[in-house]
């Protein structure tokens, strides 16, 4: 009965559950009601069908008092084969998450949240190139220097779509002063190894990072999310930003909703592991609360501290930009 209770929790009403289970199991409604009442039992095949259909972990139910938890690794079942594949996967997940009632995202990260890359596609193109070269073994990334021409107009539309969908979620993010370091290091590495089609592209990427930094600062100022081409006065989706320097973490995302809760964490960037295990979620939620309590809230209030934080980030980018310019000038 514990298993059936878990299945029923996926539905807003019992009558809706009966209709759906009847279709999933190819049973009449009377047969479904008998199983729900306990007059007859689900057979192993029916348990298997329902568990897969609703992504219910039997391990979680069986080992709920043990130190075991079930995680999903996206790279196992659906490894990325090309850039379109990855972008379509992001869009599909964001679509599904947007249908959850009262969905909210809490995001602790040591690097720019991946969904924000799409607000300035130059950055998303560069990150996809890096992942294609180092993780996915995409031929064009391995054989060619970085160029925006490697990415089709359709892909740019997908990047913008990812960003717009993420902008629709009520979001709390925890940033640190190292948030741009990895991307800046990657830009310098690619430049010094002669893997830009033109060295000036490295400067263009730094400009895009400055624009992204300034844009997030504006979102934090008004406490709302909006795209760069959107009038801030029309923004309505809540955005909360905390400055955290006490806890260094990989990218950890918590999705909360009235229907489903889930945790996502970077495994081998950009691949992730995820879990809907209640104990994992509860543990992570407490962890997030602990970090938030020890972080500085820089949304709407604390103008001085907010500006100080984003000015420090911009100076980091500008220092990298100066080194890049010196490298380019020395090569002339």
C-alpha positions as CSV (number, residue, x, y, z in Angstrom):
1,X,0.0,0.0,0.0
2,X,3.0,2.4,0.6
3,X,3.8,2.1,-3.1
4,X,0.2,2.9,-4.2
5,X,0.1,5.8,-1.8
6,X,3.2,7.2,-3.5
7,X,1.6,6.7,-6.9
8,X,-1.6,8.4,-5.8
9,X,0.4,11.4,-4.5
10,X,1.3,12.2,-8.1
11,X,-2.3,13.1,-8.8
12,X,-4.5,16.0,-7.6
13,X,-7.6,13.8,-7.3
14,X,-8.3,10.1,-6.8
15,X,-10.7,10.0,-9.8
16,X,-8.1,11.4,-12.1
17,X,-5.6,8.8,-10.8
18,X,-8.1,6.0,-11.5
19,X,-8.6,7.2,-15.1
20,X,-4.9,7.5,-15.7
21,X,-4.0,4.2,-14.0
22,X,-6.6,2.4,-16.0
23,X,-5.0,3.6,-19.3
24,X,-1.4,2.9,-18.1
25,X,-2.1,-0.6,-16.9
26,X,-4.8,-1.5,-19.6
27,X,-7.2,-2.3,-16.8
28,X,-10.9,-1.5,-16.2
29,X,-11.7,1.1,-13.6
30,X,-13.2,-1.6,-11.3
31,X,-9.9,-3.5,-11.4
32,X,-8.0,-0.4,-10.5
33,X,-10.3,0.4,-7.6
34,X,-9.9,-3.2,-6.3
35,X,-6.1,-2.7,-6.3
36,X,-6.4,0.7,-4.5
37,X,-8.7,-0.8,-1.8
38,X,-6.3,-3.8,-1.4
39,X,-8.9,-6.4,-2.5
40,X,-6.4,-7.5,-5.1
41,X,-2.7,-6.9,-5.4
42,X,-0.6,-5.4,-8.1
43,X,1.5,-8.0,-9.8
44,X,5.3,-7.5,-10.5
45,X,4.7,-6.4,-14.1
46,X,2.2,-3.7,-12.9
47,X,4.5,-2.5,-10.2
48,X,7.3,-2.3,-12.8
49,X,5.1,-0.3,-15.3
50,X,3.9,2.2,-12.6
51,X,7.4,2.7,-11.1
52,X,8.9,3.5,-14.5
53,X,6.0,5.7,-15.6
54,X,6.0,7.8,-12.5
55,X,9.8,7.6,-11.8
56,X,9.1,6.1,-8.4
57,X,12.2,4.5,-6.7
58,X,11.4,1.1,-5.3
59,X,14.8,1.3,-3.6
60,X,13.7,4.5,-1.8
61,X,10.6,2.8,-0.5
62,X,12.4,-0.4,0.6
63,X,15.5,1.2,2.0
64,X,13.9,4.4,3.5
65,X,15.5,3.8,6.9
66,X,19.0,3.1,5.4
67,X,21.8,5.3,4.1
68,X,21.0,4.5,0.5
69,X,19.5,6.9,-2.0
70,X,18.8,6.7,-5.7
71,X,20.3,9.1,-8.2
72,X,19.9,9.4,-11.9
73,X,22.9,10.2,-14.2
74,X,21.8,11.9,-17.4
75,X,24.9,10.9,-19.3
76,X,24.1,7.2,-18.9
77,X,20.8,7.1,-20.6
78,X,21.0,10.1,-22.9
79,X,24.6,11.1,-23.6
80,X,25.0,14.3,-25.6
81,X,25.8,13.7,-29.2
82,X,25.7,17.3,-30.5
83,X,24.9,20.8,-29.4
84,X,21.2,20.7,-30.6
85,X,20.8,17.5,-28.5
86,X,21.9,19.3,-25.3
87,X,19.9,22.4,-25.9
88,X,16.7,20.4,-26.7
89,X,17.2,18.5,-23.5
90,X,17.4,21.7,-21.5
91,X,14.3,23.1,-23.1
92,X,12.4,19.9,-22.6
93,X,13.2,19.7,-18.9
94,X,12.4,23.4,-18.4
95,X,9.1,22.9,-20.2
96,X,8.2,20.0,-17.9
97,X,9.2,21.9,-14.8
98,X,7.2,24.9,-15.8
99,X,4.0,22.8,-15.7
100,X,4.6,22.0,-12.0
101,X,2.3,24.0,-9.6
102,X,4.2,26.8,-7.7
103,X,7.6,25.7,-9.1
104,X,10.5,27.4,-7.4
105,X,14.3,27.1,-8.1
106,X,17.1,27.5,-5.5
107,X,20.5,27.6,-7.1
108,X,23.9,27.5,-5.3
109,X,26.8,27.8,-7.7
110,X,30.5,28.5,-8.1
111,X,30.0,29.3,-11.8
112,X,27.5,31.3,-13.8
113,X,24.1,29.4,-13.7
114,X,24.0,27.6,-17.1
115,X,20.5,28.9,-17.9
116,X,21.7,32.5,-17.7
117,X,24.3,31.9,-20.5
118,X,21.4,32.1,-23.0
119,X,20.8,35.8,-22.1
120,X,24.0,36.5,-23.9
121,X,24.4,33.8,-26.6
122,X,28.1,34.5,-27.2
123,X,28.9,33.0,-23.8
124,X,26.6,30.0,-24.3
125,X,28.3,29.3,-27.7
126,X,31.7,29.4,-26.0
127,X,30.7,27.1,-23.1
128,X,29.1,24.6,-25.5
129,X,32.4,24.7,-27.5
130,X,34.4,24.0,-24.4
131,X,32.1,21.1,-23.4
132,X,32.1,19.8,-26.9
133,X,35.9,19.7,-27.0
134,X,36.5,18.3,-23.5
135,X,33.4,16.2,-22.5
136,X,31.3,15.4,-25.5
137,X,34.0,14.9,-28.1
138,X,32.1,16.8,-30.8
139,X,34.1,16.7,-34.1
140,X,33.6,20.4,-35.0
141,X,35.0,21.5,-31.6
142,X,37.9,19.2,-31.7
143,X,38.9,20.0,-35.3
144,X,38.2,23.7,-35.5
145,X,39.1,26.8,-33.5
146,X,36.3,28.6,-31.7
147,X,34.0,30.7,-34.0
148,X,30.5,31.8,-33.6
149,X,29.9,30.4,-37.1
150,X,30.0,26.9,-35.6
151,X,26.5,27.6,-34.2
152,X,23.5,27.8,-36.5
153,X,20.8,30.5,-36.2
154,X,18.4,27.7,-34.9
155,X,20.8,27.0,-32.0
156,X,20.9,30.7,-31.1
157,X,17.1,30.6,-31.0
158,X,17.2,27.6,-28.7
159,X,19.7,29.4,-26.4
160,X,17.3,32.3,-26.1
161,X,14.4,29.9,-25.5
162,X,16.3,28.3,-22.6
163,X,16.9,31.7,-21.0
164,X,13.3,32.9,-21.4
165,X,12.0,29.7,-19.8
166,X,14.4,30.0,-16.9
167,X,13.3,33.6,-16.5
168,X,9.8,32.4,-15.8
169,X,10.8,30.6,-12.6
170,X,10.7,32.2,-9.1
171,X,14.4,31.9,-8.3
172,X,16.8,32.2,-5.4
173,X,20.5,32.2,-6.3
174,X,23.7,32.1,-4.2
175,X,26.7,33.6,-5.9
176,X,30.4,34.0,-4.8
177,X,33.2,36.2,-6.1
178,X,34.6,33.3,-8.1
179,X,31.5,33.0,-10.2
180,X,33.3,34.1,-13.4
181,X,36.7,32.6,-12.7
182,X,36.3,29.3,-14.6
183,X,35.0,30.9,-17.8
184,X,37.6,33.6,-17.7
185,X,40.4,31.0,-17.3
186,X,38.9,29.0,-20.2
187,X,38.9,32.2,-22.4
188,X,42.6,32.8,-21.6
189,X,43.5,29.2,-22.1
190,X,41.8,29.0,-25.5
191,X,43.5,32.3,-26.6
192,X,47.0,31.4,-25.6
193,X,46.7,28.0,-27.3
194,X,45.6,29.7,-30.6
195,X,42.2,28.1,-30.6
196,X,40.2,31.3,-31.4
197,X,39.4,32.0,-35.0
198,X,40.3,35.6,-34.2
199,X,41.9,36.8,-31.0
200,X,39.4,39.6,-30.8
201,X,36.7,37.1,-30.1
202,X,38.3,36.7,-26.6
203,X,37.7,40.4,-26.0
204,X,34.1,40.1,-27.3
205,X,33.5,37.3,-24.8
206,X,34.7,39.5,-21.9
207,X,32.4,42.2,-23.1
208,X,29.5,39.8,-23.0
209,X,30.5,38.7,-19.4
210,X,30.5,42.4,-18.3
211,X,27.0,42.8,-19.9
212,X,25.8,39.7,-18.1
213,X,27.2,40.9,-14.8
214,X,25.5,44.3,-15.2
215,X,22.3,42.7,-16.2
216,X,22.1,40.4,-13.1
217,X,23.0,43.5,-11.0
218,X,19.9,45.2,-12.4
219,X,17.7,42.1,-11.6
220,X,19.0,42.1,-8.0
221,X,18.3,45.8,-7.7
222,X,14.6,45.4,-8.5
223,X,14.2,41.8,-7.2
224,X,12.7,40.6,-10.5
225,X,13.9,38.5,-13.5
226,X,13.8,39.8,-17.0
227,X,15.6,39.4,-20.3
228,X,18.0,42.0,-21.6
229,X,15.6,43.1,-24.3
230,X,12.7,43.4,-21.9
231,X,11.5,46.5,-20.1
232,X,12.3,46.0,-16.4
233,X,9.0,47.7,-15.5
234,X,7.2,44.8,-17.0
235,X,9.1,42.2,-14.9
236,X,7.1,40.2,-12.4
237,X,8.9,37.0,-11.6
238,X,10.7,37.1,-8.2
239,X,14.5,37.0,-8.1
240,X,16.5,36.8,-4.9
241,X,20.3,36.9,-4.8
242,X,22.7,36.1,-1.9
243,X,26.4,36.7,-1.7
244,X,28.0,33.6,-0.2
245,X,31.8,33.3,0.5
246,X,31.6,30.7,3.3
247,X,30.7,27.6,1.5
248,X,32.3,26.6,-1.8
249,X,30.1,24.1,-3.7
250,X,29.6,22.7,-7.1
251,X,26.4,23.7,-9.0
252,X,23.5,22.5,-6.8
253,X,19.9,23.1,-7.9
254,X,16.8,22.5,-5.8
255,X,13.5,22.4,-7.6
256,X,10.5,22.8,-5.3
257,X,6.8,22.5,-6.3
258,X,3.5,21.4,-4.9
259,X,3.7,18.2,-6.9
260,X,7.4,17.2,-7.1
261,X,10.7,18.1,-5.5
262,X,14.1,17.3,-7.0
263,X,17.8,17.9,-6.5
264,X,20.3,18.4,-9.3
265,X,24.1,18.6,-8.9
266,X,27.0,18.8,-11.3
267,X,28.8,15.4,-11.7
268,X,31.2,15.9,-14.6
269,X,30.3,19.4,-15.9
270,X,28.0,19.9,-17.6
271,X,26.6,16.4,-16.9
272,X,24.5,16.2,-13.8
273,X,23.1,13.7,-11.2
274,X,19.6,14.1,-9.9
275,X,17.4,12.7,-7.3
276,X,13.8,12.9,-6.1
277,X,14.6,11.0,-2.9
278,X,12.8,12.8,-0.1
279,X,15.7,12.4,2.4
280,X,18.1,13.8,-0.1
281,X,15.8,16.7,-0.8
282,X,15.2,17.4,2.9
283,X,18.9,17.3,3.7
284,X,19.7,19.6,0.8
285,X,16.9,22.0,1.8
286,X,18.3,22.3,5.3
287,X,21.8,22.8,3.8
288,X,20.5,25.6,1.6
289,X,18.8,27.3,4.6
290,X,22.1,27.1,6.5
291,X,24.0,28.8,3.7
292,X,21.4,31.5,3.2
293,X,21.5,32.3,6.9
294,X,25.3,32.9,6.7
295,X,25.1,34.8,3.4
296,X,24.5,38.4,2.6
297,X,21.1,39.3,1.0
298,X,21.9,41.8,-1.8
299,X,18.5,42.0,-3.5
300,X,16.6,45.3,-3.4
301,X,18.1,46.3,-0.1
302,X,21.9,46.8,0.7
303,X,22.6,48.9,-2.4
304,X,26.1,49.7,-1.2
305,X,27.0,46.0,-0.7
306,X,25.3,44.9,-3.9
307,X,27.2,47.5,-6.0
308,X,30.5,46.5,-4.2
309,X,29.9,42.9,-5.1
310,X,29.2,43.4,-8.8
311,X,31.9,46.0,-9.1
312,X,34.5,43.5,-7.8
313,X,33.2,41.0,-10.4
314,X,33.5,43.5,-13.2
315,X,37.0,44.4,-12.2
316,X,38.0,40.7,-12.4
317,X,36.7,40.6,-15.9
318,X,38.4,43.8,-16.8
319,X,41.8,42.5,-15.5
320,X,41.4,39.4,-17.7
321,X,40.5,41.7,-20.6
322,X,43.7,43.7,-20.0
323,X,45.8,40.6,-20.0
324,X,44.2,39.5,-23.2
325,X,44.7,42.8,-24.9
326,X,48.4,42.7,-23.9
327,X,48.8,39.2,-25.3
328,X,47.1,40.3,-28.6
329,X,49.4,43.4,-28.8
330,X,52.5,41.4,-28.2
331,X,51.6,39.1,-31.1
332,X,51.2,41.9,-33.6
